[in-house]
Amino acid sequence: MSANVERENNGQEGEEAKKGRHMGVGHKSLLQSDALFQYILETSVYPREPAPLRELREMTAKHPWNLMTTSADEGQFLMLLVKLINAKNTIELGVYTGYSLLSTALALPEDGKIIAMDIHRKNYELGVPFMEKAGVHHKIDFREGQGITLLEELMQDEKNIGFFDFVFVDADKDNYLNYHERIMKLVKVGGLIGYDNTLWNGSVAAPDDTPYPKYVKYYKPFVMELNTALAADPRIEISMVPVGDGITLCRRLE
Protein backbone atom coordinates (compact mmCIF):
# COMPACT_ATOMS: atom_id res chain seq x y z
CA MET A 1 0.00 0.00 0.00
CA SER A 2 1.43 3.42 -0.96
CA ALA A 3 2.30 6.13 1.54
CA ASN A 4 -0.45 8.50 0.36
CA VAL A 5 -3.03 5.75 0.80
CA GLU A 6 -1.64 5.00 4.25
CA ARG A 7 -2.12 8.62 5.29
CA GLU A 8 -5.69 8.61 4.02
CA ASN A 9 -6.41 5.47 6.01
CA ASN A 10 -5.11 7.04 9.21
CA GLY A 11 -8.12 9.22 9.96
CA GLN A 12 -10.71 6.65 8.95
CA GLU A 13 -9.15 3.78 10.89
CA GLY A 14 -8.55 6.03 13.88
CA GLU A 15 -12.30 6.43 14.25
CA GLU A 16 -12.75 2.65 14.12
CA ALA A 17 -10.12 2.23 16.81
CA LYS A 18 -11.99 4.67 19.03
CA LYS A 19 -15.10 2.54 18.72
CA GLY A 20 -13.10 -0.46 19.92
CA ARG A 21 -14.74 -2.74 17.38
CA HIS A 22 -12.64 -5.89 16.92
CA MET A 23 -9.70 -4.03 18.44
CA GLY A 24 -10.22 -1.41 15.72
CA VAL A 25 -7.83 -3.35 13.51
CA GLY A 26 -7.91 -6.12 10.96
CA HIS A 27 -11.70 -6.00 10.56
CA LYS A 28 -11.70 -6.94 6.90
CA SER A 29 -14.28 -9.69 7.03
CA LEU A 30 -16.84 -9.76 4.25
CA LEU A 31 -19.46 -11.16 6.62
CA GLN A 32 -22.53 -8.94 6.67
CA SER A 33 -22.91 -9.35 10.42
CA ASP A 34 -20.40 -7.76 12.77
CA ALA A 35 -21.81 -9.94 15.53
CA LEU A 36 -21.06 -13.10 13.55
CA PHE A 37 -17.50 -12.00 12.86
CA GLN A 38 -17.02 -11.16 16.53
CA TYR A 39 -18.38 -14.62 17.39
CA ILE A 40 -15.77 -16.25 15.14
CA LEU A 41 -12.98 -14.22 16.73
CA GLU A 42 -14.04 -14.80 20.31
CA THR A 43 -14.94 -18.48 19.88
CA SER A 44 -12.25 -19.87 17.59
CA VAL A 45 -9.53 -17.30 16.99
CA TYR A 46 -8.63 -15.32 20.10
CA PRO A 47 -8.66 -18.34 22.49
CA ARG A 48 -6.08 -20.10 20.28
CA GLU A 49 -3.98 -17.03 19.44
CA PRO A 50 -0.41 -17.36 20.81
CA ALA A 51 0.51 -14.64 23.31
CA PRO A 52 3.19 -12.99 21.11
CA LEU A 53 0.67 -12.73 18.25
CA ARG A 54 -1.96 -11.24 20.53
CA GLU A 55 0.52 -8.70 21.87
CA LEU A 56 1.65 -7.79 18.35
CA ARG A 57 -1.98 -7.35 17.28
CA GLU A 58 -2.67 -5.10 20.26
CA MET A 59 0.42 -3.01 19.54
CA THR A 60 -0.46 -2.73 15.86
CA ALA A 61 -3.97 -1.53 16.74
CA LYS A 62 -2.37 1.67 18.05
CA HIS A 63 -0.31 2.26 14.91
CA PRO A 64 -1.61 4.94 12.50
CA TRP A 65 -1.56 2.57 9.52
CA ASN A 66 -3.22 -0.35 11.30
CA LEU A 67 -5.68 -0.95 8.45
CA MET A 68 -2.78 -2.64 6.65
CA THR A 69 -2.49 -5.51 9.11
CA THR A 70 -3.61 -9.07 8.52
CA SER A 71 -6.79 -9.92 10.42
CA ALA A 72 -6.54 -12.43 13.26
CA ASP A 73 -8.77 -14.99 11.54
CA GLU A 74 -6.61 -14.86 8.43
CA GLY A 75 -3.48 -15.23 10.53
CA GLN A 76 -4.94 -18.39 12.05
CA PHE A 77 -5.82 -19.66 8.57
CA LEU A 78 -2.25 -19.06 7.35
CA MET A 79 -0.76 -20.93 10.31
CA LEU A 80 -2.86 -24.00 9.60
CA LEU A 81 -2.22 -23.79 5.86
CA VAL A 82 1.57 -23.65 6.29
CA LYS A 83 1.43 -26.73 8.51
CA LEU A 84 -0.87 -28.64 6.17
CA ILE A 85 1.50 -28.25 3.22
CA ASN A 86 4.59 -28.94 5.37
CA ALA A 87 6.18 -25.71 4.18
CA LYS A 88 9.80 -25.08 5.09
CA ASN A 89 11.01 -22.30 2.78
CA THR A 90 8.70 -19.35 2.20
CA ILE A 91 8.55 -15.78 0.95
CA GLU A 92 6.40 -12.98 2.32
CA LEU A 93 5.97 -9.90 0.15
CA GLY A 94 4.55 -7.04 2.20
CA VAL A 95 5.20 -7.29 5.93
CA TYR A 96 4.01 -4.15 7.78
CA THR A 97 4.47 -4.91 11.52
CA GLY A 98 4.56 -8.64 10.85
CA TYR A 99 1.32 -10.25 12.06
CA SER A 100 1.11 -12.62 9.09
CA LEU A 101 4.90 -13.02 9.17
CA LEU A 102 4.87 -14.10 12.80
CA SER A 103 1.92 -16.40 12.11
CA THR A 104 3.92 -18.12 9.37
CA ALA A 105 7.12 -18.27 11.41
CA LEU A 106 5.30 -19.96 14.29
CA ALA A 107 3.96 -22.60 11.90
CA LEU A 108 7.29 -23.40 10.24
CA PRO A 109 9.61 -26.10 11.57
CA GLU A 110 12.62 -25.04 13.63
CA ASP A 111 14.85 -24.99 10.55
CA GLY A 112 12.27 -23.23 8.38
CA LYS A 113 13.10 -19.93 6.69
CA ILE A 114 11.11 -16.91 5.51
CA ILE A 115 12.46 -14.26 3.19
CA ALA A 116 10.39 -11.23 4.19
CA MET A 117 10.25 -8.18 1.89
CA ASP A 118 8.92 -4.70 2.54
CA ILE A 119 9.70 -1.10 1.63
CA HIS A 120 9.53 0.02 5.29
CA ARG A 121 12.02 -1.59 7.66
CA LYS A 122 10.86 0.65 10.51
CA ASN A 123 7.40 -0.98 10.51
CA TYR A 124 8.92 -4.45 10.52
CA GLU A 125 11.17 -3.49 13.43
CA LEU A 126 8.11 -2.67 15.52
CA GLY A 127 7.23 -6.35 15.40
CA VAL A 128 10.72 -7.75 15.99
CA PRO A 129 10.45 -7.85 19.82
CA PHE A 130 7.36 -10.06 19.52
CA MET A 131 9.13 -12.37 17.06
CA GLU A 132 12.06 -12.62 19.44
CA LYS A 133 9.72 -13.33 22.35
CA ALA A 134 8.12 -16.11 20.30
CA GLY A 135 11.55 -17.61 19.63
CA VAL A 136 11.18 -17.50 15.84
CA HIS A 137 13.13 -14.40 14.79
CA HIS A 138 16.01 -16.58 13.59
CA LYS A 139 13.73 -17.98 10.87
CA ILE A 140 13.25 -14.56 9.27
CA ASP A 141 15.51 -12.94 6.66
CA PHE A 142 14.17 -9.40 6.23
CA ARG A 143 15.02 -7.48 3.06
CA GLU A 144 14.08 -3.85 2.54
CA GLY A 145 13.26 -2.59 -0.93
CA GLN A 146 10.87 -2.68 -3.86
CA GLY A 147 9.22 -6.04 -4.41
CA ILE A 148 10.09 -6.38 -8.10
CA THR A 149 13.75 -5.64 -7.44
CA LEU A 150 14.00 -8.06 -4.52
CA LEU A 151 12.26 -10.87 -6.40
CA GLU A 152 14.57 -10.42 -9.37
CA GLU A 153 17.57 -10.54 -7.05
CA LEU A 154 16.32 -13.90 -5.77
CA MET A 155 15.91 -15.13 -9.33
CA GLN A 156 19.55 -14.40 -10.11
CA ASP A 157 20.53 -17.32 -7.87
CA GLU A 158 19.74 -20.52 -9.75
CA LYS A 159 19.11 -22.47 -6.53
CA ASN A 160 16.06 -20.27 -5.80
CA ILE A 161 14.27 -21.25 -9.00
CA GLY A 162 11.43 -23.62 -8.12
CA PHE A 163 12.64 -23.73 -4.51
CA PHE A 164 9.96 -22.15 -2.31
CA ASP A 165 7.04 -24.01 -0.78
CA PHE A 166 4.79 -21.03 -0.07
CA VAL A 167 4.64 -17.35 -1.02
CA PHE A 168 2.27 -14.88 0.65
CA VAL A 169 1.65 -11.55 -1.09
CA ASP A 170 0.09 -8.59 0.71
CA ALA A 171 1.67 -5.60 -0.98
CA ASP A 172 0.89 -2.98 -3.65
CA LYS A 173 -2.11 -4.31 -5.55
CA ASP A 174 -1.15 -2.54 -8.78
CA ASN A 175 1.92 -4.77 -8.98
CA TYR A 176 0.35 -8.14 -8.16
CA LEU A 177 0.43 -9.34 -11.77
CA ASN A 178 4.08 -8.29 -12.10
CA TYR A 179 4.84 -10.20 -8.93
CA HIS A 180 2.94 -13.24 -10.17
CA GLU A 181 5.18 -13.87 -13.17
CA ARG A 182 8.30 -13.72 -11.01
CA ILE A 183 6.85 -15.75 -8.15
CA MET A 184 5.82 -18.49 -10.58
CA LYS A 185 9.51 -19.02 -11.26
CA LEU A 186 10.42 -19.12 -7.57
CA VAL A 187 7.68 -21.36 -6.15
CA LYS A 188 8.12 -25.08 -6.64
CA VAL A 189 5.76 -27.26 -8.66
CA GLY A 190 3.04 -28.19 -6.17
CA GLY A 191 3.84 -25.13 -4.06
CA LEU A 192 1.29 -22.50 -3.02
CA ILE A 193 0.94 -18.77 -3.55
CA GLY A 194 -1.49 -16.74 -1.47
CA TYR A 195 -2.65 -13.37 -2.81
CA ASP A 196 -4.28 -11.26 -0.12
CA ASN A 197 -7.14 -8.74 -0.53
CA THR A 198 -8.57 -10.32 -3.67
CA LEU A 199 -12.14 -9.44 -2.65
CA TRP A 200 -11.01 -5.90 -1.78
CA ASN A 201 -13.60 -4.76 0.73
CA GLY A 202 -16.29 -6.36 -1.43
CA SER A 203 -15.74 -3.66 -4.05
CA VAL A 204 -15.04 -6.22 -6.80
CA ALA A 205 -18.77 -7.04 -6.90
CA ALA A 206 -20.04 -3.50 -6.28
CA PRO A 207 -21.12 -0.85 -8.82
CA ASP A 208 -18.40 1.65 -9.72
CA ASP A 209 -20.33 4.51 -8.12
CA THR A 210 -20.42 2.81 -4.70
CA PRO A 211 -19.05 5.33 -2.15
CA TYR A 212 -15.86 3.53 -1.14
CA PRO A 213 -12.75 5.38 0.13
CA LYS A 214 -10.41 6.66 -2.58
CA TYR A 215 -7.78 3.98 -2.00
CA VAL A 216 -10.39 1.22 -2.48
CA LYS A 217 -11.56 2.77 -5.74
CA TYR A 218 -7.99 3.24 -6.97
CA TYR A 219 -6.89 -0.36 -6.48
CA LYS A 220 -10.20 -2.00 -7.44
CA PRO A 221 -9.44 -2.36 -11.19
CA PHE A 222 -6.01 -3.85 -10.44
CA VAL A 223 -7.52 -6.42 -8.10
CA MET A 224 -10.19 -7.31 -10.65
CA GLU A 225 -7.56 -7.65 -13.38
CA LEU A 226 -5.57 -9.98 -11.14
CA ASN A 227 -8.62 -12.12 -10.37
CA THR A 228 -9.43 -12.49 -14.06
CA ALA A 229 -5.83 -13.35 -14.92
CA LEU A 230 -5.50 -15.96 -12.17
CA ALA A 231 -8.76 -17.62 -13.20
CA ALA A 232 -7.43 -17.94 -16.76
CA ASP A 233 -3.87 -19.05 -15.90
CA PRO A 234 -3.46 -22.72 -16.93
CA ARG A 235 -0.26 -23.04 -14.87
CA ILE A 236 -2.14 -23.00 -11.56
CA GLU A 237 -5.10 -24.39 -9.66
CA ILE A 238 -6.92 -21.73 -7.64
CA SER A 239 -9.39 -21.21 -4.84
CA MET A 240 -10.67 -17.80 -3.76
CA VAL A 241 -11.30 -18.03 -0.03
CA PRO A 242 -13.52 -15.43 1.73
CA VAL A 243 -11.30 -15.14 4.81
CA GLY A 244 -10.30 -11.65 5.93
CA ASP A 245 -10.47 -9.47 2.82
CA GLY A 246 -10.28 -12.47 0.53
CA ILE A 247 -7.24 -14.63 -0.18
CA THR A 248 -6.74 -16.46 -3.45
CA LEU A 249 -4.67 -19.62 -3.17
CA CYS A 250 -2.78 -20.75 -6.25
CA ARG A 251 -1.11 -24.16 -6.57
CA ARG A 252 1.58 -24.28 -9.22
CA LEU A 253 1.06 -27.06 -11.74
CA GLU A 254 4.01 -26.42 -14.05
N, C-alpha and C positions, 0 to 999 in steps of 0.2 A: 504494500500500500504506500502511495507517495506521501511526501511530507505535507503537501497542501491538503490532501484528503485527511491526514491524521489531525491537522489543526481544526478542520471543520468538524470532525467527530468529537473533539474535546468537549465543546459546549453541550452537544446533544447527549453524549454518554454521561456527562457530569450530572445532568438532571436525573438520569436513570439511577445513577449511584446514590443520589440523595433519597430516592424512593426506597432503596434497599431491596429492590426486586431481584431475586436470584443473585445476590451479592452485587447487583448492578453491573455484572460483567459476564461475558460469554453467553448471554441470552440470545442465541441465534436459532433456536428451535423453530421449525415451521409448523409446529402444533398450534391449532387455533385456540387452545385453552391454556392460559397461563397456569391454571390450577393443575392441569394434567402434567405439564412439564415440571412443575414444582414437585409433584408426586413422584415422578421418575427420579428426580435428583435426590429427594429425601429418602426414598425407599431403596433405591438400587445403587445410586452413584456415591453420594456423600458418605454413607456408612462404610464403603469399601475403599474410599480414597486414602492413599497413604499420606501420613502426616506431612512430609515435605511437599507433596503436591498441593495439599490443602493450604499450607502456609504460603506457597508461591501464588496460588490463586487469590488468596486474601491480600497479599502484597500488591499483586497486579491490579486488583480492583481499585486501588488508590492511584494508579498511574493514569496520567491524562490521556493516553492512547489505548485505554483498556479494551475498547471495542475490537482491537486486533487479536485478542487472545483466543485460543481454542477453548470451546466450552467443555465443562467437566464431563458431560456425557460422551462427547466425542473423544476426549482423552482416554476414558475408560474403554471405548470401542477400539482405539488404536492399540492400547496395551494388549487386549485380548487377540487382536488381529496379528500383531507381531509374534506372539507366542504360538498361535495356530499355524503360522507358516514357517516356524522355526528360523526366523530371520537372525542373521549374525552381523551382516555388513549392510548398513543403510545410509541413506542421504536424507537430510531435511533441508529444504529450500524455503527460507522464510522462518525466522525463529522467534522474533520479538523477545519476551522475557523467558520463554522456554517451557511453557506448560506442556505442549505436545512433545517437545524434545525430552523433557524429564519423563513423561509417560513412556516414550519409546525406550529410553535408557533403562528404566526400571524393568522393562519387559525383556530386554536383551540378556543373553548369557553373560557371565563374568568377563569373557574375552571378546564380547561383541563390540562393534565400533560404529559410531555415527559421525559422518562428515556433515557438520551443520554450517549453513551459509546464510548470511544476512548482511545488509548494508549498514546496520547500526550495531556495532560492538557494545556500545554503552547500554543498550537495552538487554542484550544477552547477559552482560555482567551483573545486572540486577538479579538475575536468576541463579547465578553461579553458587552463592552460599547454600541455596536449597539443594542443588545438585551435589555439592560436597557433603551436605548433611545426609543425603540419601545414599552416599557411598558409590555414586555412579559417574562422577565427573571425569574419571580417567577414561571412560568410554567415548568421550566427546572430543572431536577435533574441530574447533570453531575456526571458520575462515570468513573474514570480512571482505565484502566487495559485491560487485554486480553479479547476478546469477548466471548470465550468459558467459561472462568471462571465467567465472569459477568452474562452471561445468566444462568449458572447453579446455581449461587447464587439466582437469581430471582426464579428459579424453586423450590428452597427449601422452599419457602413460598407458601403454598397451595392456598392462595387467588389469586396468580398470574397466576395460571393454567387456561387457557381459558379466560383470563381477558382483553387482549389488543385488541383494535379496528384496529390498523394499526402498522406495523413494516416496517421501511425503512432501507435497508442494502446497505451500500457503503463502504465496508471495504476490507480486504485481500481476493482476489478472490479464493485463494487456500483453503480457509476455508468455502466457501459459503455452500457447502453441509453439513458440520458439523453444521453450524448455522441453516440450514433449519430444521433439525430434532428437535432441541431444540425450535426454534421459533414456530414450529407447535404445540407444547404443550402450548405455552404462548398466542398465538393469539386465539381469540374466534371463534367459528363456525360462518361463515359469515363474519369474519374479513379479512382484506387484508394484504398481504406482498408485498413489492416492492423491487426487486433485481436490483440494478443499474449496468450499464456497461455490459449488457448481449449481446450486439452486438460488443463490444470491438474493437472500432476503425474500424469496418468492417472486422476485421481479421478472424472472424468466417467463412466467406464465401470466404476467399482468399487462394490461394495455400500456402503451407508451406514455400516455398522459397521466398515469397514476402518480400521485404526489410523493415520490420517494426523495430522500436526500440527494444532493447533487452527485456525491461519489457513487451512489448506487446506480443512478442513471448513466453516469460516465462509463462504468465498467460493464454494465449489462450487455451491450452488444458483443463485447469480447468474450464474456462467459458463454453467451449463446452460440457464438462461433466455435468455441472450444467444444461444447456439448455436441454440436452437429458433426464436427470433425472426428471426435472420439467414437461416436456411433457408427461412422462410416469407415473407420480404420480397420482393415482386415488383419492387421498384425497383432491385435489385442482382443481379449474378451473383456466385457465391461459390466459393471453393475452400479447404478446410481442409487446411493443409499441416503434416505432422508434423516440423517443424524446431524445434529448441529445445524449448519447452514448448507448442508448437502455435501457429500463426499463421493466422488466417482472413483471406483476401484477399477484398475486396468491390469489384466494379467497378460504378460507378453507371451505371444505364441511363437514368434520367429524374430 
